[in-house]
């Protein structure tokens, strides 16, 4: 009985993770923890006119990592407790190879 409950929980939790992961899936092949963090956090400024567009700028991953860790004027610094190194690395690689978003259609 205990075992069955555990299995059910695992199934439920992986179902949730799957749903959360696909909510932002622009390109299912590139979805990763970095992209999720971008959509959830960076995009709130960087795709809302608060910060400049940072996709498709030709920055190397290191640039994203340094600016995210240091902050830049109005942009807050992201600490290891906000985003760990592995996720930030994934985010930096994702942004570095991603094209700029299409301009909004009117
Ligand atoms: C609270 C809003 C906000 C959030 C959240 C935010 N940024 Fe920024 N970001 C800014 C602003 C504003 C600037 C422009 C700073 C300046 O030039 O004075 C900026 C600048 C940048 C730049 C430099 C762009 C350029 O053209 O020089 C990079 C790279 C960047 N942000 C990456 C990120 C990443 C990666 C994240 C998520 C981890 C993030 N930002 C989250 C507001 C934000």
Boltz pocket constraint, residues with backbone or C-beta under 6 A from the ligand:
constraints:
  - pocket:
      binder: B
      contacts: [[A, 37], [A, 38], [A, 41], [A, 42], [A, 43], [A, 44], [A, 45], [A, 46], [A, 50], [A, 51], [A, 52], [A, 53], [A, 54], [A, 63], [A, 64], [A, 67], [A, 68], [A, 72], [A, 73], [A, 74], [A, 75], [A, 76], [A, 78]]
      max_distance: 6.0
